[in-house]
Amino acid sequence: MDLLTSSSVPLRSPFRAAISDSHPSRCLLLPLRRTPPDAISSFAVPTASRRHRHRARTRSLHAAAARRTHRRSDPANDRLRRVVRLGELDEGLRLLEAMPGRGEVPDIIPCTSLIRGFCRLGRTRSAARVLDLLESSGAAPDVITYNVMIAGYCKSGEPSAALRLLRRMTVPPDVVTYNTIFQSLCERSRLKKALELLDSMLQRGCAPDVFTYTILIEAACKESGVGQAMKLLDEMRAKGCTPDVVTYNVLINGICKEGRLEEAIEFLNGMASYGCNPNVISHNIILRSMCSTGRWMDAEKLLADMVHKGCSPSVVTFNILINFLCRKGLLARAIDMLEKMPEHGCTPNSLSYNPVLHGFCKEKKMERAVEYLDKMVSRGCYPDIVTYNTLLTALCKDGKVEVALEMLWQLGGKGCSPVLITYNTVIDGLSKVGNTWKAMELLKEMMQKGLHPDVITYSSLVAGLSREGRINEAINIFQDLQKMGIRPNANIYNSIILGLCKAQQTVRAIDFFAYMVSNGCMPTESTYTILIEGLAYEGMTTEALELLGELCSRGVVKKNNSMENVVARI
């Protein structure tokens, strides 16, 4: 089947969208005109020009309604407008509830604002009460009022309430009404219900637009596969609605996710001949898929091809390639790509530099990493917390814990607040070099800053204390951990068992092992190895060898001659 055949006249849509490159796992939609194509996006929002026209339409409709209903000064509505404008929503609702008893008809404009205000706070019941009062008062809510209420229901995760309101609307719903509900249903993986609603929409004579079908096609790719999405594409064209680049990007992404890269490339190459030129996002989807399948040379060729065709690459384009090249250890090529970015009008950001820094750290080239950190700052790109976490991890692994600690203390002055993983990294580094006293001080500091230690934090501290022979302190932390409701993992149990065995308290270690099992924590091979060596250190070599043989026969511990030799030597 020709995926791109199209011969229809496009309908004007109140919305446009595009797939976000920032989240390859999800097909999100971006505004094409207002937001740069590669910016992190919400699912779909109106473009600036569409929004302007939509707001103008809202104002004109409400102004017309106001002129029809309220030609003279109206004290009650004037007061209602004033309290709503001040954000006094509950007072506005009280005023509205009192109006029917005095024979006053509320103005739909402040009532719509009141509904919107309640919906923004998640108070859909209060918003629905406003709509009920408006309907029963003799005022005629228009489609915009209903759309605001429906959007509130959808945002609060109540699509069923939105559908009920749709069925009882006193005015015909428009395409915005339906698109709002389509989006909510599809976000909740209710494609079947969305397709039923599409049939109802068509029966009521409301024409779907490109945004309608793009939402449904994206949902079909996720739930049913590209085959179902292609059927919707055919239906879209048959209804006289021409797919745009966003629709095609959704399909390209769906095809790539199904592992059909060659078809996706063919799809991309055929777009221009059907009146729709691929944009940078179209190419980025293919680039990401090429890299994920190891075809980085093809990805570089595609980059050259898109430049040749006049499609300017974005920062995200280069970041996709740099990230992949660094993961593959091709640092020289990644750096070359990074340095070429300005030639294409792209300024590298922290996401461009971070993989390179990580690559240097992985290869233990800390001097080069620091060199690129300085270069990054000199070019006006300030490191983020990911940058610093990468460097801190490498410094701690390299044993340069004091340097890491100094860097941690300087973060605040660089406008970068440490997070839990930042502290965990340095606490672990300090614990491993035998400086658990400093690690404990760092624990207090992070807690004073409002960060809550987790099982990884305590695992590092317990291991450090056990290595230093401070087993009773390690057990105290273990007990504190349980009081806080944090469940110890196998590493924590193993550290305490090791500390007890080193202190020649193997019997106590065995008791602790029994406690570990009774608490539902599965022992690891290391647990048994520690106990076997502990028995041997206390002179119970025969028992140690018997236990080793039994565990090997059960497949709990791998058969290892070196282990037997260790026990025998002890």
N, C-alpha and C positions, 0 to 999 in steps of 0.2 A: 504493500500500500504506500502511495506517495504521501509522506507525512506533511508536506508543505503546500499542497494544492490549495489555492485560495483565489476566489474571484468574487468578492463581495464588497459592498460599500461600508466603511466603518461608521459606527454610531459614536456620538460624542458621549464620553463617560465622565461622571463627576469625580471619579477616582482613577489614579494610575498607581502602579506599583512595580517593584523589581525585587529579584532575589538578592538577599544580603550575602556577600562573600565572607562576612565575619563569622557566620555560623553555617558551615557546610552541611551540618546534620539536619538542618531544618530548612525548608523552602519558605523563607520569609519574603515579605513584599516591602519594597521601598518606594517613596515618592521619587519620580524621575527628575523633576525639574528643581524642586526646592533643595533636596539633599543630594550630596555627591553620591554617585552610584555605589561606592564602596564603604559608605558610612554604616555604622551599626544602626539597625532600623527596628521599628515596630513592625507588626504584621502588614498593615496597610493604612495609609493616611492620605487625605486629599492633597493634590499639588497646590502650590500657592495660588495660581490663577484660578483653579477650580474652587478653592476655598473662598477666594474673594467673591466669585460669582455666586457661590452658595450663600455666603453671608448677605450679599446684596439682595438675593432673592428672599432670604429670611426676613430681612428688614422691610422689604417692600410688601411682602405678604402680611406681616404683622401690622405694618403701618396702615395698609388698606383695611384690615380687620378693625383696627382702632378707629379709623375714620368712619367706618360703617356703624360702629356700636356706640362710640363715645365722641360726639361732636361738641358737647359742652363740657365745662369743668366738672370733674367728678371727684369730690373729696375722698371718698372711700378708696377708689383706685389710686388716687394720688398718694395716699398714705401707704397703700400696698406696695406701690412702686418704690417708695422711699425706703421702707424696711428691707425689701428684697435687695435693693442696691447696696444697703449697708451690710448685707449678709446675715440679717436677723431672720433666719429661715423659720424657726418655730413661731416667732411673733407673726410672721407673714401667714403661716398656716392658721393661726388663731383668728387673724383678721378675715381671712378667706372664709372660715367656717361661720363667722358671724354675718357675712354679707347676705346670704339667701334669706335669712329671717327678717332682714330689713328691706327685702325686695330689690337688692342691688345686684347687678350683673357684673361679674369680675372681668377684667381685661385679660385677654389671653397672653399678652406679651409678658407681664410680670409673673403670671402663673406658669408660663413655660420656663422662665428663669428660675422660678421656685422649684419646679420639677428637676431642672438641671442641677441646681445646688444640692438638693437632697440626694440625687443619684451619684454625684461626685463623692459624697460622704458614705455611699453604700446603703443609704436609707431608702430603699426602693418602696417600702410600705408607706412611708410618709409621702413620697413622690406620687404613688398610686392614689393616695387619699386626695391629693391636690387635683389630679386628673378627674377623679370621680365627682368632686365638688364642681369642677369646671363643667363637666358634661351635664350634671343635674341642674345647673343654675340657669340654663338657657343660652349660655355662651357656646359658640361653636368652635371647638378645638380644630386646628387645621393639621395638615399632614406633618408639619414641622414639630408641633407639640407632641404628636404621637411618636415621631421618630426619636425625639429626645428621651421619651419614656422607654421606648424599645431599646435604645442604646444603653440606657441605665440598667435595664434587666440583663442585657447581654454582658455588660462589663461586670456585673455582680454574679455572673455564672448562673443566670436564671433564663436560659433560652426557652424553656417550656412556658414561662410566664409571658415572654415576648411573643410566642406563637399564639397564646390565648388572646392577647391584646390585638394582635394582627387580625384575628378572626372577627373581633367585635368593633373594629375601627368604624367611625361614622363617616369617614371620608376615604376615597380610594388611596391605597398605599402607592408609593412611588418606588423607583428602582433603589433609592437609598434605604428605604424601609427594608426591602428584601435583602440587599447586600449586607446590611448590619446583622441580620439573622443568619444569613448564609455563613458569614465569617465566624460567628459564635458557634454554630453547629459543627462546622468543619474543624475548628480548633479543638473540639471535643470528640473528634473522630465519629461524627454522626452523619456520614456522607449519605447514607440511605434516606434519612429524614430530609436532608438538604435537597436531594433529587426529587423527592415527593413535593417539597415546597416549590421547586422550579416548575413542576407540572402545574401546580395551582397558580403560580404567578402568570404562566402563559395563558391559562384558561381565563384569568381575570383581565387579560389584555395589556399587561404591563411588560414592556419589552426589556429583556435582560441586556446588560451592556458588557463591555470587554472585562470590566472588573468582576462582574458576576461569574462569567465563565472561567476567568483566571483563578478565582477562589476555588471553584469546583474542580477544575483540572488539577490544581495543586493538591487538593484533598484526595482526588482519585489516584494520583501518583503514589501517595502515602499508603492509602488503604487498600486499593484494588489493583494497582499496577498501571503501567503506562498504556496497556491495551484499553482499559476503561477510559483513561484520559484522552486517548486518540478519538474515541467515539464521541466524547464531549466536544472535541475540537471540530469534528465533522458537523455535529449539530449546531455548533456556534456559527460556522460559516453558512450553513443552510438557513439560519435565522437572520442572515444579513449582517452579522457582527464579525468584523475582521480582527483576527488576532494581532496583537502588537508584540514588541520585542519582549515585554514582560511575560506574556503567555508562552512564547517560545523558550524563554529562559527557564521557566518552570518545567517545561517538557524536557529540555536538555538535561536539567538537573535530575529529573526522574529517570531518564534513560541511563545516565551515568551511575546512579545509585543501584540500578539493576545490573551493573557490570557490563553494559553494552556500549563500550567506549567508541568502537568503530562506527556504530550507528549514530552516536551522538555527534561525532566529527562530521559525518555525512550530513546530518541535520543542520549543523552549523554552517557548513559550506554551501548548502542549498538555500539558506534564508534570503540572501540578497536577490536571487533570481525571482523571488516571489514578493518583492516589494518591501521587505523588512530587513534592514541591515543589522547584523549582530553588533552589540555594544561591548564595552570592556567587561561587563559582568558575564556575558555569554562566553567570552574567551576564558575568563577566570575559572568558570565552572569546569571547562574542559581541562585547563591547566592543572587544577587541583586533582582531577581524576587521573590525569596522566602521571602526576607525581606519586599519587597513592598506589599506582600499579607499577612504579619503578621506571617509567618511561620518561626520564628527565631530559634525555637528548631530544625527544619529540617535543617536549614542553618548551625547550629553548628554541626549537624551530618554529613552533607556533607563536612564540613571542616575536620572533623576527618577522613572521608572516603578518601578524596583526599590525605591526609598525609599518610594514610595507603597504598595507591596505589603508593606512591613515587612521587606524584605531589606536589612539594613544593609551599605553599601559598606565595603570594606576599604581599607587603605593602598594595596594593589596596584591596586584599582579606580581611585583617583585618580591614581596614578602612570602608569597606561596613558594616561589622558586628558591629563595634564600633558605627558608626553613627546611625544605626538602634536602637541598644540597648539604646543609650542615648535619642533618640527621644521617646522611650517607657518608659523612666524613670528608666530603669534598669541599673543604674550607676555602681553598684557593679560588675555586670557581664561585663560591658564595660571595667572597670578598670582591671579586671582580664584578659580580652582579650588583653588589651594594654600591660600589664606586661609580657604576654607570648610571645609577638612578637619576642624578641631577641632569644628565644629558637628555633625558626624556621628560624633564620638567617635574620630576618627583623628588620630594625631600624625604630622606629616610626618617622613620620614627623609631620609637623604642622597640617595636615589634620587628624592625629590620635588623637592629643591632643585637638584640637579645640572643637569637640563635647563634650568631657568630661568637659572642662572648661565651656562651655555653659550650660551643665547639672547642674553643681554646682551653676552657677549664677542663673539659673531658680529656683532652690530650695533655693535661697538666702543664700547659704553657701560660702560667699565670702572668708573666711579664707582658706577653702579647695581649692578654685579656685586659690588663690594666691600661695598656697603650691604647686599645680601642675604646675603653671607657673614657679616657681623656679626649680622644678624638671625637667621640660622640658628644661630649659636653661642649667642646670647642666649636662644634658645628651648630650649637643651639638646640640640640636634642637632649633633654634631661632624662636621666635614668629613672625608671619606675621601680616599684618594690620587687618586681620579678627580676629585674637586672641585679639588684643588690642581693636577693636571695640566692641567685645563681653564683655570684662571687663569694658570698659567705659560705655556701656549701663547699665550694672548691677550696677555699682557704682552710676550713676545718678539716677536710679530708687530707689536705697537705700538711696538717699539723700546725698551721700558722693561726692558732686560735686567738692569740693576743691581738693579732692584726685584725681578725674578724670581729673581736670584741670592740676594738677601737672604731671600726667602721660602723658597727651597730649603734654606738653612742653618738656618732656623727649624723645619723639619718635624720633626726628631728631638724637639725639645722639646714638640711638639704631639702626640706619640704616634703619628706617622704616618711610616713608613719609606719613603723614596724608592725607586722601582723603576727598571728600565732606561729606560723611556719618559720618566720624570721627568728623568733626567740627559740623555738624548738631546735633549730639548726645549731645555734651557738651554745645552747644548754647541752646538747648532745656532744658537741666538740669539746667543751670544758670537762664534761664527765669522762670522756675517753682519755684525756691527758692527765687525769687525776686531780682535777681542780673542782671537785664537787661543791666545795665551800662557795666558790664564785658562782657556780651554777645555781645554788640555792638562793643567792642574793639576786640573781637575774630572775628567778621564779617570783620572788617577792615584787620586784620591779614591774614585771609584766602584769601581775595581778592588780597592782596599784593603778595601772593604766587601763584597767577594765577588761583585760584579756583573760579568758578562762583557760587554764591549762587542760590538756586532754590526756588520753592514755599514752600518747607518744612522749609527751613531756615527762610524765612520771616514769615511763619505761627507761628513759635515758638516765634519770636521777637514781633509780633503784639499781641499775646496772653499774653506775659509777660508784655508788656506796659499797656495793658488794665487792667490786674489784679492789677497793681500798681497805677491805676487811671490816667495814663499819656495818656489819650485818644487822645489828639490832636497830640502827637508824633506818636501814632499808625496810625492815619489817614494819616499823612505825609508819613509814610512808605508805606501805601496802595497806595497812589498816585504815589510814586516813582516806585512802583511795576508795575503799569499800564504803566508808561512812558517807562519802560524797556521791555515792551511787554510780561511780565509774567502775566498770567491770574490768578487772586485770586481764591482760592477754597472756599468751604462752611465754612471751619473752620476759615478762615481769616475773612469772613463776620460776622460769629457768634461771634468772639472775639470782633469785633468793636461794634456790636449791644449790646453785654453784657456790654462793657465799657460805652456806652452811657446810658444804662438803670441804671447802678450803679451810674452814675453821675446825675441821675434823668432828663435825656434828652430823655424821651421815644418818644416824638413826632419826634425828630431828628432820633431816632433809627428806627421808622416806615418809615421815608423817606429813610433811608439807606436800609431798607428791600426792599422797592419798587425799589431802584436802583439795588439791588442784582438780583431781578427777571428780570428787564429790560435788564440786561447784560447776561441773559441766565444761571445764576447759580441757580440751584434748591435748595430751602430751605429744611432743614432737620427738623426732629421732635424737635431737640434742638433749632433751630431758633425760632419756635413758642413758645416753653416753656419759652425761655428767654424773649420774648415779653410779654407773659401773666404775668410773674412775674414782669416785668417792669411796666406794667399798674397797677398792684396791689400795688407795692411800692409807686406809685405816687397818691394813694388814689382812683384809678378808678377800685374798686373791682367789681362792677356790670358789667362794660365793659369787665373786665378780665374773669369773669365767663361765660358771654355770648359768648365771643370768644372761650373759652375752650369748651363749649358745642357744638358750631358750628363745630369746628375742629374735635371733637370726633365723631360727627354724620357723617362727611365726611370721617372718617377713616384716617385723616391726623395725629392725635395725639391719642395714645392709651388711653382708658378709665382708669383713675387712681384716686382712691378716695383720695390718699395722696396729689395729685396735687390740688384737690379741697380744701382740708383742709389747705394747704399752703396758697392758695389765700385767703381763709376765715380768717385765722389768721392775714395775712398782713392787 
